[in-house]
Amino acid sequence: MQDQTEQTRERIEWVRKALAQGEDDCSLEALIAELHPADLAEIIDGLDEDAGVDFFGRIPPPLRAETLSEVDEEAWAGLLEGVDEQGIQALFGALELDDAADILAELSQDDAREILSRIEPEESREIAALMRYDEESAGGVMTTELVRVPARLTADEAIVALRHQGREVRDFHTIYVVDDSGNLLGTLGLQNLLVSDGEARVETIMSTDVVRVLPTVDQEEVARLFAKYNLVSIPVVDSDGRLLGRITVDDVIDIIEAETTEDIFRQSGVDEEEETFATPLEIFRSRAPWLLITLMTSGLGALVIAQFEDTIRRVAFIAVFMPVVAAMAGNTAVQATTVAVRRLALAKGHSGRPARSLLRELAAGFLIGGLISVLLGATAGVWQGSASAGLVVGGSMWAAMSLGATWGAAFPLLLDRLGFDPAVSSSVFLTTMTDMISFLLVLTSATYFLTRLL
């Protein structure tokens, strides 16, 4: 028996094949209606612009809004161009306000203003207000659609208000309690409301221990709060405590994905937006500066080697092990850096106890380096028939991996203290430093020990 995931995958492939062959029958329309909006968005993302617009028009109206919010953002403008005025009103009337704001923010100002002029004035004002926030802030990801009740109501009155507001708000789990000025006083869970005495005042059954954020808070901090306090939603308030909106857990999943993708690109010196949509010339402009910096810093390693030409000439076999030592030290440093950057992200940039972190990485590098150095040193000693050769190569490996682990853990902390983004800057200089340290250790040891013995 097929599981649901496999069945869905087969349906998507069947629709793609039918579209490619130009089939247009009732069975195709019926299958489209059965697919989830996320699956429909996946199909659109795999089509060219014209085919995507045509397919979007085939999607049943109740599914179009959510499908639009799921497709890649570069497709939004093209899909909306194929929708008439009545369709625009229906689409943006069904979209959640935060999704509508995100979509309009990706369009040109003229197109965004035109669409805002077509939809309901109240919705237009709320969407325009959301668009004024930075897209990576709490205000930029929140929605103003929520359920709120005054603290002075009874539980029965709150249920009546809930029924009325619930028709307009999708997927709510928390009721926000406010005073007559709209200031957030607390929250009320659905279960707590339903089991409470009908005459009990909301202010007596609400929870006042509420985690809240300002609209200017960075979205990464919002995600950290969700993880720390196991939240399903978080209220957004202004500096006076007035309730502005809420952020839900599905928004946070998108935030985590976006932040992770951004960090992956930035660690490699790549701009996500340019790499996704850029021309070859734009990609060249994006990557070339980082590669030129890497070229210049790599030259420092070459300068180190140049100082030991006589040593390399006299004990040429040592050149075979230099890249091995450098590679192992570099990998050790990268592992330590990855852990350090992640720790900084989880701690919101506060390193906590840096001395303990450095000692832990030094100890780990010392232990792992000890194992690797024994294996590599034994190989060098047997090959050259010299215990001294094995000790020099193995000792250099041990020291390089220990220092690489320490350097890899320390450098992100240093960059963070200096105000630089460790996720961006660490990788640029990490390889150069580990190469220089490794080459210096191997060649210095060979100069002082092997040139006198071999």
MOZI-V357815 format. One line per field, one symbol per residue. phi: phi as a letter, one per 40 degrees, with the letter a starting at -180 (. if undefined). burial: # if it has 24 or more other C-alpha atoms within 12 Angstrom, else .. A space follows every 50 residues. Layout:
phi->???
burial->???
//
This chain:
phi->.ccccccccccccccccccccgcabccccccdccccdcccccccccbccc cccccccccddccccccccccccccddcccccbccccccccccccccccc cccccccccccccccccccddccccccccccccdcbbdccbcbccabbbc cccccccccccccccccbbcfbbbbcbbcccgccbibbcdcccccccccc cdccbccccbcbbccccccccdcccdccbfcbaacbbcccgccbaabbcc ccccccccccccccccccgbcdccccbccdcccdcccddccccccccccc cccccccbdcccccbccccccdcccccccccccccccdcccccccccfgc cgbcccccccccccccccccccccccccccccccgacccccccccccccc ccccccccccccccccccgcccccccccbcccccccccccccccccccbc ccbb
burial->.......#..##..##..#........#..###.#############... .##.#######.###################.#...###.########## #####.#....#..##.##...##.######.#.################ #.###..##..#......#..#######....########..#....... ###.##...#################....#######....######### ##..##..#..##.########.............##..#...#..#..# #..##..#..##..#.###.#########################...#. #..#..##..######.###.###.###.##......############# ################....###########################.## #...
//
